[in-house]
């Protein structure tokens, strides 16, 4: 059963790749979606980095006060 699932998955991926490769509309839709996802990922990473910098600053201040 797993083999059939993986075979169907692979055939679907190949079929999708062929459709995207031969269709301008599909190709542009994929590129647009990829750029939107990359923007969202970059925003999330910036937020996480800012949160880490903020928490690091608090740890430094707390350790300085304890001395």
MOPAC internal coordinates of N, CA, C and O (Angstrom, degrees):
PM7 1SCF
backbone

  N    0.0000 0     0.00 0     0.00 0    0    0    0
  C    1.4510 1     0.00 0     0.00 0    1    0    0
  C    1.5356 1   110.09 1     0.00 0    2    1    0
  O    1.2310 1   120.75 1   139.35 1    3    2    1
  N    1.3380 1   116.16 1   -40.65 1    3    2    1
  C    1.4618 1   119.00 1   178.48 1    5    3    2
  C    1.5170 1   111.46 1   -64.58 1    6    5    3
  O    1.2310 1   120.72 1   143.00 1    7    6    5
  N    1.3221 1   116.23 1   -37.00 1    7    6    5
  C    1.4590 1   119.68 1   179.92 1    9    7    6
  C    1.5181 1   110.61 1   -62.51 1   10    9    7
  O    1.2310 1   120.38 1   139.51 1   11   10    9
  N    1.3154 1   116.88 1   -40.49 1   11   10    9
  C    1.4638 1   120.48 1   179.39 1   13   11   10
  C    1.5342 1   110.82 1   -66.73 1   14   13   11
  O    1.2310 1   121.04 1   142.23 1   15   14   13
  N    1.3288 1   115.62 1   -37.77 1   15   14   13
  C    1.4610 1   119.97 1   177.75 1   17   15   14
  C    1.5239 1   110.28 1   -62.65 1   18   17   15
  O    1.2310 1   120.47 1   130.79 1   19   18   17
  N    1.3171 1   116.70 1   -49.21 1   19   18   17
  C    1.4618 1   120.71 1  -179.51 1   21   19   18
  C    1.5226 1   111.78 1   -64.97 1   22   21   19
  O    1.2310 1   120.45 1   143.48 1   23   22   21
  N    1.3338 1   116.75 1   -36.52 1   23   22   21
  C    1.4560 1   120.33 1   177.44 1   25   23   22
  C    1.5298 1   110.07 1   -64.59 1   26   25   23
  O    1.2310 1   120.27 1   135.58 1   27   26   25
  N    1.3120 1   117.09 1   -44.42 1   27   26   25
  C    1.4607 1   120.98 1   176.96 1   29   27   26
  C    1.5129 1   112.25 1   -63.73 1   30   29   27
  O    1.2310 1   120.83 1   140.67 1   31   30   29
  N    1.3097 1   116.02 1   -39.33 1   31   30   29
  C    1.4657 1   120.81 1   177.55 1   33   31   30
  C    1.5216 1   111.05 1   -62.27 1   34   33   31
  O    1.2310 1   120.67 1   134.25 1   35   34   33
  N    1.3150 1   116.32 1   -45.75 1   35   34   33
  C    1.4641 1   120.39 1   179.75 1   37   35   34
  C    1.5324 1   111.23 1   -65.34 1   38   37   35
  O    1.2310 1   120.41 1   136.86 1   39   38   37
  N    1.3260 1   116.82 1   -43.14 1   39   38   37
  C    1.4655 1   119.39 1   178.75 1   41   39   38
  C    1.5294 1   111.06 1   -63.52 1   42   41   39
  O    1.2310 1   120.41 1   142.02 1   43   42   41
  N    1.3203 1   116.81 1   -37.98 1   43   42   41
  C    1.4594 1   120.57 1   177.00 1   45   43   42
  C    1.5111 1   112.18 1   -65.05 1   46   45   43
  O    1.2310 1   120.55 1   139.94 1   47   46   45
  N    1.3222 1   116.55 1   -40.06 1   47   46   45
  C    1.4594 1   120.31 1   178.89 1   49   47   46
  C    1.5196 1   110.86 1   -66.41 1   50   49   47
  O    1.2310 1   120.50 1   137.34 1   51   50   49
  N    1.3256 1   116.65 1   -42.66 1   51   50   49
  C    1.4627 1   120.11 1   179.51 1   53   51   50
  C    1.5275 1   109.99 1   -66.01 1   54   53   51
  O    1.2310 1   120.50 1   136.36 1   55   54   53
  N    1.3277 1   116.66 1   -43.64 1   55   54   53
  C    1.4644 1   120.25 1   178.22 1   57   55   54
  C    1.5178 1   111.57 1   -61.62 1   58   57   55
  O    1.2310 1   120.27 1   136.82 1   59   58   57
  N    1.3174 1   117.09 1   -43.18 1   59   58   57
  C    1.4600 1   120.77 1   177.84 1   61   59   58
  C    1.5101 1   112.24 1   -63.43 1   62   61   59
  O    1.2310 1   120.67 1   139.99 1   63   62   61
  N    1.3229 1   116.33 1   -40.01 1   63   62   61
  C    1.4614 1   120.15 1   178.46 1   65   63   62
  C    1.5248 1   110.88 1   -64.75 1   66   65   63
  O    1.2310 1   120.40 1   141.13 1   67   66   65
  N    1.3236 1   116.84 1   -38.87 1   67   66   65
  C    1.4700 1   120.10 1   178.31 1   69   67   66
  C    1.5236 1   111.37 1   -66.58 1   70   69   67
  O    1.2310 1   120.40 1   139.97 1   71   70   69
  N    1.3131 1   116.85 1   -40.03 1   71   70   69
  C    1.4656 1   120.11 1   178.78 1   73   71   70
  C    1.5164 1   110.50 1   -64.08 1   74   73   71
  O    1.2310 1   120.69 1   134.52 1   75   74   73
  N    1.3348 1   116.29 1   -45.48 1   75   74   73
  C    1.4631 1   120.54 1  -179.27 1   77   75   74
  C    1.5277 1   110.59 1   -65.54 1   78   77   75
  O    1.2310 1   120.52 1   141.79 1   79   78   77
  N    1.3220 1   116.61 1   -38.21 1   79   78   77
  C    1.4638 1   120.07 1  -178.30 1   81   79   78
  C    1.5322 1   111.57 1   -67.58 1   82   81   79
  O    1.2310 1   120.21 1   151.29 1   83   82   81
  N    1.3062 1   117.21 1   -28.71 1   83   82   81
  C    1.4670 1   120.34 1  -175.03 1   85   83   82
  C    1.5241 1   113.84 1  -103.95 1   86   85   83
  O    1.2310 1   119.61 1  -179.80 1   87   86   85
  N    1.3113 1   118.34 1     0.20 1   87   86   85
  C    1.4578 1   120.45 1  -177.74 1   89   87   86
  C    1.5286 1   109.75 1  -124.80 1   90   89   87
  O    1.2310 1   120.74 1   -58.45 1   91   90   89
  N    1.3275 1   116.19 1   121.55 1   91   90   89
  C    1.4635 1   120.38 1  -179.43 1   93   91   90
  C    1.5278 1   110.72 1   -65.25 1   94   93   91
  O    1.2310 1   120.14 1   138.20 1   95   94   93
  N    1.3384 1   117.33 1   -41.80 1   95   94   93
  C    1.4628 1   120.33 1  -178.72 1   97   95   94
  C    1.5258 1   110.86 1   -62.98 1   98   97   95
  O    1.2310 1   120.72 1   135.26 1   99   98   97
  N    1.3139 1   116.22 1   -44.74 1   99   98   97
  C    1.4682 1   119.37 1  -179.85 1  101   99   98
  C    1.5235 1   110.51 1   -65.22 1  102  101   99
  O    1.2310 1   120.29 1   139.26 1  103  102  101
  N    1.3263 1   117.05 1   -40.74 1  103  102  101
  C    1.4663 1   120.97 1  -179.95 1  105  103  102
  C    1.5237 1   110.69 1   -63.39 1  106  105  103
  O    1.2310 1   120.25 1   136.91 1  107  106  105
  N    1.3240 1   117.12 1   -43.09 1  107  106  105
  C    1.4655 1   119.68 1   179.95 1  109  107  106
  C    1.5263 1   110.89 1   -68.39 1  110  109  107
  O    1.2310 1   120.31 1   145.79 1  111  110  109
  N    1.3328 1   117.01 1   -34.21 1  111  110  109
  C    1.4606 1   120.38 1   177.16 1  113  111  110
  C    1.5265 1   110.69 1   -65.28 1  114  113  111
  O    1.2310 1   120.45 1   138.55 1  115  114  113
  N    1.3165 1   116.75 1   -41.45 1  115  114  113
  C    1.4663 1   120.84 1   178.73 1  117  115  114
  C    1.5176 1   110.35 1   -64.26 1  118  117  115
  O    1.2310 1   119.93 1   135.70 1  119  118  117
  N    1.3226 1   117.74 1   -44.30 1  119  118  117
  C    1.4681 1   121.09 1   179.62 1  121  119  118
  C    1.5232 1   111.12 1   -62.68 1  122  121  119
  O    1.2310 1   120.59 1   138.80 1  123  122  121
  N    1.3285 1   116.48 1   -41.20 1  123  122  121
  C    1.4647 1   120.74 1   179.37 1  125  123  122
  C    1.5287 1   110.17 1   -63.90 1  126  125  123
  O    1.2310 1   120.54 1   135.18 1  127  126  125
  N    1.3162 1   116.58 1   -44.82 1  127  126  125
  C    1.4628 1   120.56 1   179.91 1  129  127  126
  C    1.5227 1   111.30 1   -63.99 1  130  129  127
  O    1.2310 1   120.46 1   139.67 1  131  130  129
  N    1.3315 1   116.72 1   -40.33 1  131  130  129
  C    1.4599 1   119.75 1   178.33 1  133  131  130
  C    1.5188 1   111.52 1   -62.58 1  134  133  131
  O    1.2310 1   120.22 1   138.07 1  135  134  133
  N    1.3199 1   117.18 1   -41.93 1  135  134  133
  C    1.4614 1   119.26 1  -179.45 1  137  135  134
  C    1.5239 1   111.10 1   -67.24 1  138  137  135
  O    1.2310 1   119.98 1   142.98 1  139  138  137
  N    1.3371 1   117.64 1   -37.02 1  139  138  137
  C    1.4667 1   120.16 1   177.61 1  141  139  138
  C    1.5270 1   110.96 1   -65.05 1  142  141  139
  O    1.2310 1   120.70 1   137.90 1  143  142  141
  N    1.3165 1   116.26 1   -42.10 1  143  142  141
  C    1.4642 1   120.10 1   179.77 1  145  143  142
  C    1.5243 1   110.51 1   -65.15 1  146  145  143
  O    1.2310 1   120.25 1   138.20 1  147  146  145
  N    1.3256 1   117.12 1   -41.80 1  147  146  145
  C    1.4607 1   120.33 1   179.21 1  149  147  146
  C    1.5282 1   111.11 1   -63.16 1  150  149  147
  O    1.2310 1   119.93 1   140.95 1  151  150  149
  N    1.3248 1   117.74 1   -39.05 1  151  150  149
  C    1.4616 1   120.84 1   177.50 1  153  151  150
  C    1.5235 1   110.84 1   -62.26 1  154  153  151
  O    1.2310 1   120.46 1   135.70 1  155  154  153
  N    1.3395 1   116.72 1   -44.30 1  155  154  153
  C    1.4597 1   120.40 1  -179.58 1  157  155  154
  C    1.5206 1   111.22 1   -65.37 1  158  157  155
  O    1.2310 1   120.35 1   139.36 1  159  158  157
  N    1.3368 1   116.93 1   -40.64 1  159  158  157
  C    1.4626 1   120.67 1   178.55 1  161  159  158
  C    1.5234 1   110.17 1   -63.91 1  162  161  159
  O    1.2310 1   120.24 1   137.46 1  163  162  161
  N    1.3258 1   117.14 1   -42.54 1  163  162  161
  C    1.4613 1   120.32 1   178.68 1  165  163  162
  C    1.5222 1   111.47 1   -62.54 1  166  165  163
  O    1.2310 1   120.13 1   139.13 1  167  166  165
  N    1.3278 1   117.36 1   -40.87 1  167  166  165
  C    1.4593 1   120.83 1   177.94 1  169  167  166
  C    1.5241 1   110.83 1   -62.54 1  170  169  167
  O    1.2310 1   120.50 1   136.38 1  171  170  169
  N    1.3364 1   116.64 1   -43.62 1  171  170  169
  C    1.4538 1   120.24 1  -179.54 1  173  171  170
  C    1.5222 1   110.67 1   -64.89 1  174  173  171
  O    1.2310 1   119.99 1   139.87 1  175  174  173
  N    1.3187 1   117.62 1   -40.13 1  175  174  173
  C    1.4610 1   120.55 1   179.13 1  177  175  174
  C    1.5242 1   110.95 1   -66.33 1  178  177  175
  O    1.2310 1   120.18 1   141.06 1  179  178  177
  N    1.3403 1   117.26 1   -38.94 1  179  178  177
  C    1.4634 1   120.19 1   177.50 1  181  179  178
  C    1.5204 1   110.52 1   -62.71 1  182  181  179
  O    1.2310 1   120.41 1   138.75 1  183  182  181
  N    1.3385 1   116.82 1   -41.25 1  183  182  181
  C    1.4589 1   120.35 1   178.89 1  185  183  182
  C    1.5227 1   111.04 1   -64.03 1  186  185  183
  O    1.2310 1   120.23 1   137.31 1  187  186  185
  N    1.3288 1   117.16 1   -42.69 1  187  186  185
  C    1.4693 1   120.42 1   179.86 1  189  187  186
  C    1.5202 1   111.08 1   -65.09 1  190  189  187
  O    1.2310 1   120.54 1   139.10 1  191  190  189
  N    1.3301 1   116.57 1   -40.90 1  191  190  189
  C    1.4673 1   119.66 1   178.69 1  193  191  190
  C    1.5215 1   110.83 1   -64.91 1  194  193  191
  O    1.2310 1   120.59 1   139.28 1  195  194  193
  N    1.3260 1   116.48 1   -40.72 1  195  194  193
  C    1.4661 1   119.72 1   178.54 1  197  195  194
  C    1.5247 1   110.49 1   -64.71 1  198  197  195
  O    1.2310 1   120.34 1   141.11 1  199  198  197
  N    1.3225 1   116.95 1   -38.89 1  199  198  197
  C    1.4650 1   120.61 1   178.84 1  201  199  198
  C    1.5213 1   110.61 1   -66.47 1  202  201  199
  O    1.2310 1   120.17 1   141.11 1  203  202  201
  N    1.3252 1   117.28 1   -38.89 1  203  202  201
  C    1.4589 1   120.48 1   178.70 1  205  203  202
  C    1.5233 1   111.12 1   -66.89 1  206  205  203
  O    1.2310 1   120.68 1   139.00 1  207  206  205
  N    1.3148 1   116.30 1   -41.00 1  207  206  205
  C    1.4653 1   119.23 1   178.56 1  209  207  206
  C    1.5175 1   109.96 1   -63.39 1  210  209  207
  O    1.2310 1   120.40 1   140.21 1  211  210  209
  N    1.3215 1   116.84 1   -39.79 1  211  210  209
  C    1.4582 1   120.74 1   178.95 1  213  211  210
  C    1.5175 1   111.58 1   -65.31 1  214  213  211
  O    1.2310 1   119.94 1   137.11 1  215  214  213
  N    1.3105 1   117.72 1   -42.89 1  215  214  213
  C    1.4594 1   120.43 1  -179.55 1  217  215  214
  C    1.5265 1   110.91 1   -71.24 1  218  217  215
  O    1.2310 1   119.58 1   147.05 1  219  218  217
  N    1.3270 1   118.42 1   -32.95 1  219  218  217
  C    1.4630 1   121.14 1   176.35 1  221  219  218
  C    1.5226 1   110.48 1   -65.29 1  222  221  219
  O    1.2310 1   120.25 1   140.46 1  223  222  221
  N    1.3119 1   117.12 1   -39.54 1  223  222  221
  C    1.4596 1   121.42 1   179.15 1  225  223  222
  C    1.5160 1   111.38 1   -64.67 1  226  225  223
  O    1.2310 1   120.22 1   141.73 1  227  226  225
  N    1.3271 1   117.18 1   -38.27 1  227  226  225
  C    1.4573 1   120.77 1   178.14 1  229  227  226
  C    1.5184 1   110.56 1   -66.62 1  230  229  227
  O    1.2310 1   120.18 1   140.60 1  231  230  229
  N    1.3377 1   117.26 1   -39.40 1  231  230  229
  C    1.4620 1   120.24 1   179.58 1  233  231  230
  C    1.5226 1   110.54 1   -64.45 1  234  233  231
  O    1.2310 1   120.13 1   140.31 1  235  234  233
  N    1.3178 1   117.35 1   -39.69 1  235  234  233
  C    1.4518 1   120.95 1   179.65 1  237  235  234
  C    1.5205 1   110.39 1   -65.64 1  238  237  235
  O    1.2310 1   120.50 1   137.36 1  239  238  237
  N    1.3349 1   116.64 1   -42.64 1  239  238  237
  C    1.4585 1   120.32 1   179.52 1  241  239  238
  C    1.5251 1   110.88 1   -64.52 1  242  241  239
  O    1.2310 1   119.97 1   138.21 1  243  242  241
  N    1.3171 1   117.67 1   -41.79 1  243  242  241
  C    1.4651 1   121.16 1  -179.70 1  245  243  242
  C    1.5333 1   110.68 1   -64.56 1  246  245  243
  O    1.2310 1   120.00 1   137.73 1  247  246  245
  N    1.3318 1   117.60 1   -42.27 1  247  246  245
  C    1.4593 1   119.53 1  -178.99 1  249  247  246
  C    1.5376 1   110.09 1   -68.42 1  250  249  247
  O    1.2310 1   120.01 1   146.73 1  251  250  249
  N    1.3281 1   117.59 1   -33.27 1  251  250  249
  C    1.4668 1   120.31 1   178.21 1  253  251  250
  C    1.5248 1   110.09 1   -68.71 1  254  253  251
  O    1.2310 1   119.54 1   143.28 1  255  254  253
  N    1.3141 1   118.49 1   -36.72 1  255  254  253
  C    1.4626 1   121.81 1  -179.80 1  257  255  254
  C    1.5075 1   110.91 1   -70.83 1  258  257  255
  O    1.2310 1   119.68 1   147.21 1  259  258  257
  N    1.3177 1   118.22 1   -32.79 1  259  258  257
  C    1.4642 1   121.35 1  -177.99 1  261  259  258
  C    1.5213 1   111.57 1   -73.07 1  262  261  259
  O    1.2310 1   118.97 1   159.86 1  263  262  261
  N    1.3168 1   119.57 1   -20.14 1  263  262  261
  C    1.4629 1   121.35 1  -178.08 1  265  263  262
  C    1.4581 1   110.57 1   -81.07 1  266  265  263
  O    1.2310 1   120.10 1   180.00 1  267  266  265

